[in-house]
């Protein structure tokens, strides 16, 4: 929001346009530019957009903890996409924004479920979500899985979930509706094919989930994308639910991103081997590969789904 104010300097009045920016550290900084009239022009808006991008990127680089993966250069780049995403979301009409989110939801739902073996095609998912019509001769469990996933993604994009134990249980309950899966934390152990790790035993799940959300709350100075990556790795090691852990884990990645103002990401089924390897590396104490993997997916998703709108808004 731009507003105008007058300042008296050496007895003479000058008019300034002012734009307030909330920075990653929570502080508010004010950008000012001397102008001749109280009029918000395209050039004035462009000036403040450029200055805000520079200020946010520099502030984020200074505020967030830097690592070999999340270097200062990478953080600045991510912050530039955050500002672009904010502009896109704010400038599109309600209908245009819904079309964008529907397109994202169809692709995310298809890819996330396909990672778990769901056989519905992208066209099937589009028919289910866009036309609310069930394709012929399809497994009902896969249909419910898709329809329920769509509901969760819609709520994520509307920022209706928080990163809390209560909301992740609610998220799982929506996902498994009508699927003959027990809601809530698991009561018997589960085992992961292809990963040499024992998940948390049922009797310790509640304690470890509370510790996970406590850890999340205490690491606000970690960049949100890195925070989402590490949260995902820790969550998948716990594997707290009877079924649906992979999907809920990927939901939580986007919950953390969207709630912090970043664009959501998609992990494609064609990347399944690399994805599982990065999770396996995380299990063995090497978190950087999972961080690097999700950083790449974030950039790729932004370029494919959101960047195209930049020149039109």
C-alpha positions in Angstrom: 0.0 0.0 0.0 1.4 3.4 -1.0 0.4 6.6 0.8 1.5 10.2 0.7 3.0 12.4 3.3 4.5 15.9 3.5 7.8 16.7 5.1 9.2 20.2 5.9 12.9 20.5 5.1 14.7 23.9 5.7 11.3 25.5 5.9 10.0 24.1 2.6 7.4 21.4 2.1 8.1 18.3 0.0 5.7 15.6 -1.0 6.7 11.9 -0.5 5.1 8.6 -1.6 5.7 6.0 1.1 5.5 2.2 0.9 5.7 0.0 4.0 7.3 -3.4 3.8 7.2 -6.2 6.5 10.5 -8.0 6.5 11.3 -11.6 7.4 12.5 -10.6 10.8 9.1 -9.2 11.6 10.1 -5.5 11.4 8.5 -3.0 9.2 10.6 -0.8 6.9 9.4 2.2 5.0 10.5 3.1 1.5 10.0 6.7 0.4 10.3 8.6 -2.9 9.9 12.3 -3.4 7.1 13.1 -5.9 5.4 16.1 -7.5 1.7 15.0 -7.0 -0.5 12.7 -5.0 -0.9 10.1 -7.8 0.0 6.5 -7.9 1.5 5.9 -11.4 2.7 2.8 -13.0 6.3 4.1 -12.8 5.9 4.8 -9.1 4.6 1.3 -8.5 7.4 -0.2 -10.5 9.9 1.8 -8.5 8.6 0.5 -5.2 8.3 -3.1 -6.5 12.0 -3.0 -7.5 13.1 -1.4 -4.2 10.9 -3.8 -2.1 12.4 -6.8 -4.0 15.9 -5.6 -3.2 15.1 -4.9 0.4 13.4 -8.2 1.0 16.1 -10.2 -0.6 18.8 -8.4 1.4 16.9 -8.7 4.6 16.2 -12.4 4.1 19.8 -13.1 3.3 20.8 -11.4 6.5 18.0 -12.9 8.7 17.8 -16.6 7.6 20.6 -19.0 8.6 22.7 -19.8 5.6 24.0 -23.3 4.7 25.8 -25.0 1.8 22.4 -25.6 0.1 20.6 -22.4 1.2 23.4 -20.0 0.5 22.9 -16.2 0.4 22.5 -16.3 -3.4 19.9 -19.1 -3.2 17.9 -17.3 -0.5 17.9 -14.1 -2.5 16.6 -16.0 -5.5 13.8 -17.6 -3.5 12.8 -14.3 -2.1 12.5 -12.9 -5.6 10.1 -15.7 -6.5 8.1 -15.0 -3.3 7.6 -11.4 -4.2 6.6 -12.4 -7.8 4.1 -15.0 -6.4 2.6 -12.4 -4.1 2.1 -10.0 -7.0 0.6 -12.7 -9.2 -1.9 -13.7 -6.5 -2.9 -10.1 -5.7 -3.3 -9.0 -9.3 -5.3 -11.9 -10.9 -9.0 -11.7 -10.8 -10.9 -14.2 -8.6 -11.7 -16.3 -11.6 -8.2 -16.2 -13.0 -6.7 -17.2 -9.6 -9.2 -20.1 -9.2 -8.2 -21.3 -12.7 -4.5 -21.2 -11.7 -5.1 -23.0 -8.4 -7.3 -25.6 -10.1 -4.6 -26.3 -12.6 -2.0 -26.6 -9.9 -4.3 -28.8 -7.8 -5.0 -31.2 -10.6 -1.3 -31.7 -11.2 -0.3 -31.8 -7.6 -3.0 -34.4 -6.8 -2.2 -36.6 -9.7 1.6 -36.6 -9.1 1.4 -37.0 -5.3 -1.1 -39.9 -5.5 0.8 -41.5 -8.4 4.0 -41.5 -6.2 2.0 -43.9 -4.0 0.8 -46.1 -6.8 -2.5 -44.6 -7.7 -3.3 -45.6 -11.3 -5.6 -42.7 -12.3 -4.2 -40.8 -15.2 -3.8 -37.0 -15.3 -6.9 -36.9 -17.5 -8.9 -39.0 -15.0 -7.9 -36.6 -12.2 -8.8 -33.6 -14.3 -12.3 -35.1 -14.9 -12.8 -35.8 -11.2 -11.7 -32.4 -10.1 -12.8 -30.1 -12.9 -16.0 -31.8 -13.9 -16.9 -33.6 -10.6 -17.4 -36.8 -12.7 -16.1 -40.2 -12.0 -14.3 -41.9 -15.0 -15.7 -45.3 -15.9 -14.2 -48.6 -14.5 -12.0 -46.9 -11.9 -11.1 -48.2 -8.4 -13.3 -46.5 -5.9 -10.5 -46.2 -3.3 -8.4 -44.3 -5.9 -11.4 -42.1 -6.7 -11.9 -41.2 -3.0 -8.2 -40.7 -2.6 -8.2 -38.2 -5.4 -11.4 -36.3 -4.4 -10.2 -36.1 -0.7 -6.7 -34.9 -1.8 -8.3 -32.1 -3.8 -10.2 -30.9 -0.6 -7.0 -30.8 1.3 -5.1 -28.9 -1.4 -7.9 -26.4 -1.6 -7.7 -25.7 2.1 -3.9 -25.4 2.0 -4.1 -22.8 -0.8 -6.6 -20.9 1.3 -4.3 -21.0 4.3 -6.8 -23.0 6.4 -4.2 -25.3 7.9 -1.5 -24.4 10.4 1.6 -26.4 11.1 0.1 -27.9 14.3 -0.5 -31.4 15.6 -4.3 -30.7 15.6 -4.3 -29.6 12.0 -2.2 -32.5 10.6 -4.6 -35.0 12.2 -7.5 -33.1 10.6 -5.7 -33.1 7.3 -5.2 -36.9 7.5 -8.9 -37.4 8.5 -10.0 -35.5 5.3 -7.6 -37.5 3.1 -8.8 -41.0 4.3 -12.6 -40.3 4.3 -14.5 -43.3 2.9 -11.3 -45.2 2.4 -11.6 -47.8 5.2 -8.4 -46.5 6.9 -8.3 -45.9 10.6 -8.0 -42.2 11.4 -5.6 -40.9 14.0 -2.1 -42.2 14.9 -1.3 -45.8 14.1 -2.0 -48.6 16.5 0.3 -51.2 15.0 3.8 -50.8 13.4 4.2 -49.9 9.7 7.2 -50.8 7.5 8.7 -49.0 4.5 9.5 -50.9 1.4 12.8 -49.8 -0.1 14.0 -47.8 2.9 16.2 -49.4 5.5 14.7 -47.8 8.5 12.4 -48.6 11.4 9.6 -46.1 11.8 8.5 -44.9 15.2 6.6 -47.5 17.2 3.0 -46.7 17.9 3.5 -46.1 21.6 6.0 -43.3 20.9 4.3 -41.6 18.0 2.4 -39.0 20.0 5.5 -37.9 21.9 7.6 -37.7 18.8 4.9 -35.7 16.9 4.7 -33.2 19.7 8.5 -32.9 19.7 8.4 -32.4 15.9 6.0 -29.5 16.1 7.9 -28.0 19.0 11.1 -28.2 16.8 9.2 -26.5 14.0 8.1 -23.7 16.2 11.6 -23.1 17.6 13.3 -22.8 14.2 11.7 -19.7 12.8 15.1 -18.3 11.7 15.6 -21.3 9.4 14.4 -20.5 5.8 10.8 -21.8 5.4 11.8 -24.0 2.4 14.6 -25.6 4.3 12.3 -25.9 7.3 9.7 -27.6 5.1 12.3 -30.0 3.8 13.6 -31.0 7.3 10.1 -31.2 8.7 9.2 -33.6 5.8 12.2 -35.8 6.5 11.5 -36.0 10.2 7.8 -36.7 9.6 8.4 -39.5 7.1 10.8 -41.2 9.6 8.0 -41.1 12.3 5.4 -42.3 9.8 2.6 -41.6 12.4 -0.4 -42.8 10.5 -1.6 -46.3 9.4 -1.7 -45.1 5.7 -1.4 -41.8 3.8 1.9 -40.6 5.4 3.6 -39.7 2.1 0.6 -37.7 0.9 0.2 -35.9 4.3 4.0 -35.3 4.4 3.8 -33.6 1.0 0.7 -31.6 2.0 2.7 -30.3 5.0 5.6 -29.1 2.7 3.1 -26.9 0.9 1.3 -25.8 4.1 4.6 -24.4 5.5 5.5 -22.8 2.2 2.1 -21.2 1.4 1.5 -20.0 5.0 4.9 -18.2 4.8 3.9 -16.5 1.5 5.8 -18.8 -0.9 4.5 -20.7 -3.9 3.7 -24.4 -3.4 5.7 -27.2 -5.1 5.1 -30.5 -6.8 7.2 -33.7 -6.7 6.5 -35.7 -9.9 6.1 -39.5 -10.1 9.0 -39.5 -12.7 11.2 -38.2 -9.8 10.2 -41.0 -7.5 13.6 -42.8 -7.4 15.5 -39.5 -6.7 12.9 -38.5 -4.1 13.1 -41.8 -2.2 16.9 -41.7 -2.4 16.9 -38.2 -0.8 14.6 -39.5 2.0 16.9 -42.5 2.4 19.9 -40.2 2.7 18.0 -38.1 5.3 17.4 -41.3 7.3 21.2 -41.8 7.3 21.9 -38.4 8.6 22.5 -36.5 5.3 19.8 -33.9 5.1 21.4 -31.8 2.3 20.2 -34.1 -0.5 16.6 -33.7 0.6 17.0 -30.0 1.0 18.6 -29.7 -2.5 15.9 -32.0 -4.0 13.0 -29.8 -2.7 14.8 -26.6 -3.6 15.0 -27.8 -7.2 11.3 -28.9 -7.2 10.3 -25.5 -5.8 12.2 -23.7 -8.6 10.8 -26.0 -11.3 7.2 -25.7 -10.1 7.4 -21.9 -9.9 8.8 -21.8 -13.5 6.1 -24.1 -14.9 3.0 -22.9 -13.0 3.5 -19.3 -11.9 6.3 -17.5 -13.6 4.4 -17.3 -16.9 2.0 -14.9 -15.3 4.7 -12.3 -14.3 4.7 -10.3 -17.5 0.9 -10.1 -17.5 0.4 -8.6 -14.1 
